[in-house]
Amino acid sequence: MSKVLSLDLRIRVLTAVKAGASHREAGERFGVSAASVSRWRTRERQQGDARPKALGGDRRSGRIEAHKETILALLKETPDAAIAELRRSLAQKGLVFGEGTVRRFLARHGITRKKRLHTRANKTGRTS
């Protein structure tokens, strides 16, 4: 994973470019790539400074979250549905999500799926 270089370093690099150094020269002088220098200059022009964008975080849950109401309605209809059953019901509606995606959705919303052992009492009264 990439790491964010300090704003101080970015400012020093961009100051060198403003003083006449090429992107390649400034990059070599400060130990960064010419491409990084170019991106920082573009960012400085667009947003007024060379601050980095946020790294990491969730970028894909929006797809399943867009169907939150549909999923919650399915769970209301069949509250004991297993994840595989929920995925099948969603697939019938044209919504295909991986098991992990569904698990994370349920966890985010505090919805638990418990495996239930369907038992029947034997002659001694104990369940098996």
C-alpha atoms as a printed R data frame, in Angstrom:
    type eleno elety resid chain resno       x       y       z
1   ATOM     1    CA   MET     A     1   0.000   0.000   0.000
2   ATOM     2    CA   SER     A     2   1.252   3.478  -0.741
3   ATOM     3    CA   LYS     A     3   2.107   5.841   2.049
4   ATOM     4    CA   VAL     A     4   1.386   9.508   2.309
5   ATOM     5    CA   LEU     A     5   4.415  11.755   2.118
6   ATOM     6    CA   SER     A     6   4.389  14.741   4.432
7   ATOM     7    CA   LEU     A     7   2.871  18.044   3.418
8   ATOM     8    CA   ASP     A     8   6.181  19.692   4.365
9   ATOM     9    CA   LEU     A     9   8.042  17.565   1.793
10  ATOM    10    CA   ARG     A    10   5.417  18.320  -0.834
11  ATOM    11    CA   ILE     A    11   5.741  22.049  -0.204
12  ATOM    12    CA   ARG     A    12   9.566  21.912  -0.435
13  ATOM    13    CA   VAL     A    13   9.375  19.980  -3.709
14  ATOM    14    CA   LEU     A    14   6.838  22.382  -5.211
15  ATOM    15    CA   THR     A    15   8.896  25.373  -4.052
16  ATOM    16    CA   ALA     A    16  11.906  23.942  -5.911
17  ATOM    17    CA   VAL     A    17   9.764  23.558  -9.060
18  ATOM    18    CA   LYS     A    18   8.546  27.149  -8.741
19  ATOM    19    CA   ALA     A    19  12.191  28.232  -8.427
20  ATOM    20    CA   GLY     A    20  12.894  26.673 -11.834
21  ATOM    21    CA   ALA     A    21  13.712  23.014 -11.237
22  ATOM    22    CA   SER     A    22  12.137  20.454 -13.551
23  ATOM    23    CA   HIS     A    23   9.896  17.757 -12.122
24  ATOM    24    CA   ARG     A    24  12.655  15.203 -12.619
25  ATOM    25    CA   GLU     A    25  15.297  17.409 -10.961
26  ATOM    26    CA   ALA     A    26  13.088  18.216  -7.977
27  ATOM    27    CA   GLY     A    27  12.135  14.561  -7.631
28  ATOM    28    CA   GLU     A    28  15.751  13.387  -7.636
29  ATOM    29    CA   ARG     A    29  16.747  16.109  -5.161
30  ATOM    30    CA   PHE     A    30  14.055  15.126  -2.649
31  ATOM    31    CA   GLY     A    31  13.856  11.391  -3.362
32  ATOM    32    CA   VAL     A    32  10.405  11.250  -4.968
33  ATOM    33    CA   SER     A    33   9.290  10.380  -8.475
34  ATOM    34    CA   ALA     A    34   8.742  12.966 -11.192
35  ATOM    35    CA   ALA     A    35   5.200  11.590 -11.524
36  ATOM    36    CA   SER     A    36   4.524  12.432  -7.860
37  ATOM    37    CA   VAL     A    37   5.779  15.960  -8.423
38  ATOM    38    CA   SER     A    38   3.442  16.284 -11.392
39  ATOM    39    CA   ARG     A    39   0.443  14.970  -9.384
40  ATOM    40    CA   TRP     A    40   1.225  17.342  -6.506
41  ATOM    41    CA   ARG     A    41   1.390  20.317  -8.876
42  ATOM    42    CA   THR     A    42  -1.931  19.339 -10.411
43  ATOM    43    CA   ARG     A    43  -3.496  18.942  -6.970
44  ATOM    44    CA   GLU     A    44  -2.091  22.314  -5.897
45  ATOM    45    CA   ARG     A    45  -3.641  23.991  -8.945
46  ATOM    46    CA   GLN     A    46  -7.005  22.272  -8.476
47  ATOM    47    CA   GLN     A    47  -7.520  22.539  -4.718
48  ATOM    48    CA   GLY     A    48  -5.118  25.304  -3.702
49  ATOM    49    CA   ASP     A    49  -2.658  23.094  -1.825
50  ATOM    50    CA   ALA     A    50  -0.878  19.759  -2.224
51  ATOM    51    CA   ARG     A    51  -2.655  17.953   0.636
52  ATOM    52    CA   PRO     A    52  -3.117  14.241  -0.017
53  ATOM    53    CA   LYS     A    53  -6.487  12.582  -0.446
54  ATOM    54    CA   ALA     A    54  -7.577  10.129   2.221
55  ATOM    55    CA   LEU     A    55  -6.132   6.617   1.966
56  ATOM    56    CA   GLY     A    56  -7.927   3.399   2.654
57  ATOM    57    CA   GLY     A    57 -11.469   3.006   3.752
58  ATOM    58    CA   ASP     A    58 -14.421   1.303   2.218
59  ATOM    59    CA   ARG     A    59 -15.001   2.056  -1.442
60  ATOM    60    CA   ARG     A    60 -17.348  -0.727  -2.483
61  ATOM    61    CA   SER     A    61 -20.128  -1.069   0.058
62  ATOM    62    CA   GLY     A    62 -22.162   1.600  -1.718
63  ATOM    63    CA   ARG     A    63 -23.309  -0.973  -4.261
64  ATOM    64    CA   ILE     A    64 -25.057  -3.185  -1.708
65  ATOM    65    CA   GLU     A    65 -26.108  -0.233   0.467
66  ATOM    66    CA   ALA     A    66 -28.091   1.108  -2.497
67  ATOM    67    CA   HIS     A    67 -30.363  -1.933  -2.056
68  ATOM    68    CA   LYS     A    68 -30.698  -1.685   1.718
69  ATOM    69    CA   GLU     A    69 -34.488  -1.406   1.698
70  ATOM    70    CA   THR     A    70 -34.857  -4.447  -0.555
71  ATOM    71    CA   ILE     A    71 -32.589  -6.526   1.669
72  ATOM    72    CA   LEU     A    72 -34.330  -5.442   4.856
73  ATOM    73    CA   ALA     A    73 -37.724  -6.227   3.292
74  ATOM    74    CA   LEU     A    74 -36.533  -9.731   2.367
75  ATOM    75    CA   LEU     A    75 -35.282 -10.266   5.905
76  ATOM    76    CA   LYS     A    76 -38.594  -9.073   7.300
77  ATOM    77    CA   GLU     A    77 -40.457 -11.605   5.125
78  ATOM    78    CA   THR     A    78 -38.171 -14.478   6.121
79  ATOM    79    CA   PRO     A    79 -36.366 -13.546   9.349
80  ATOM    80    CA   ASP     A    80 -34.724 -16.979   9.705
81  ATOM    81    CA   ALA     A    81 -33.233 -16.975   6.194
82  ATOM    82    CA   ALA     A    82 -29.630 -18.086   6.035
83  ATOM    83    CA   ILE     A    83 -27.126 -15.980   4.117
84  ATOM    84    CA   ALA     A    84 -27.211 -18.406   1.177
85  ATOM    85    CA   GLU     A    85 -31.008 -18.147   1.065
86  ATOM    86    CA   LEU     A    86 -30.833 -14.362   1.230
87  ATOM    87    CA   ARG     A    87 -28.326 -14.347  -1.631
88  ATOM    88    CA   ARG     A    88 -30.633 -16.564  -3.719
89  ATOM    89    CA   SER     A    89 -33.586 -14.255  -3.060
90  ATOM    90    CA   LEU     A    90 -31.499 -11.264  -4.075
91  ATOM    91    CA   ALA     A    91 -30.276 -13.051  -7.214
92  ATOM    92    CA   GLN     A    92 -33.902 -13.662  -8.237
93  ATOM    93    CA   LYS     A    93 -34.301  -9.890  -8.159
94  ATOM    94    CA   GLY     A    94 -31.184  -9.458 -10.298
95  ATOM    95    CA   LEU     A    95 -28.949  -8.443  -7.378
96  ATOM    96    CA   VAL     A    96 -25.842 -10.598  -7.126
97  ATOM    97    CA   PHE     A    97 -23.510 -10.133  -4.155
98  ATOM    98    CA   GLY     A    98 -20.772 -12.324  -2.730
99  ATOM    99    CA   GLU     A    99 -21.200 -14.005   0.621
100 ATOM   100    CA   GLY     A   100 -18.634 -11.748   2.281
101 ATOM   101    CA   THR     A   101 -20.362  -8.650   0.952
102 ATOM   102    CA   VAL     A   102 -23.666  -9.805   2.439
103 ATOM   103    CA   ARG     A   103 -21.988 -10.729   5.749
104 ATOM   104    CA   ARG     A   104 -20.368  -7.289   6.031
105 ATOM   105    CA   PHE     A   105 -23.683  -5.593   5.163
106 ATOM   106    CA   LEU     A   106 -25.454  -7.522   7.921
107 ATOM   107    CA   ALA     A   107 -22.674  -6.762  10.419
108 ATOM   108    CA   ARG     A   108 -22.787  -3.024   9.599
109 ATOM   109    CA   HIS     A   109 -26.497  -3.003  10.326
110 ATOM   110    CA   GLY     A   110 -26.260  -5.126  13.479
111 ATOM   111    CA   ILE     A   111 -28.184  -8.022  11.943
112 ATOM   112    CA   THR     A   112 -27.066 -11.448  13.101
113 ATOM   113    CA   ARG     A   113 -27.557 -14.758  11.367
114 ATOM   114    CA   LYS     A   114 -27.423 -17.671  13.756
115 ATOM   115    CA   LYS     A   115 -27.187 -21.248  12.716
116 ATOM   116    CA   ARG     A   116 -30.140 -22.970  14.258
117 ATOM   117    CA   LEU     A   117 -29.974 -26.661  14.964
118 ATOM   118    CA   HIS     A   118 -33.380 -28.140  14.297
119 ATOM   119    CA   THR     A   119 -33.683 -30.824  16.910
120 ATOM   120    CA   ARG     A   120 -36.339 -33.220  17.980
121 ATOM   121    CA   ALA     A   121 -36.733 -34.669  21.404
122 ATOM   122    CA   ASN     A   122 -35.883 -38.320  21.735
123 ATOM   123    CA   LYS     A   123 -37.510 -40.761  24.145
124 ATOM   124    CA   THR     A   124 -35.471 -39.566  27.135
125 ATOM   125    CA   GLY     A   125 -36.629 -35.985  26.693
126 ATOM   126    CA   ARG     A   126 -33.167 -34.768  25.744
127 ATOM   127    CA   THR     A   127 -32.581 -33.029  22.455
128 ATOM   128    CA   SER     A   128 -30.075 -34.320  19.994
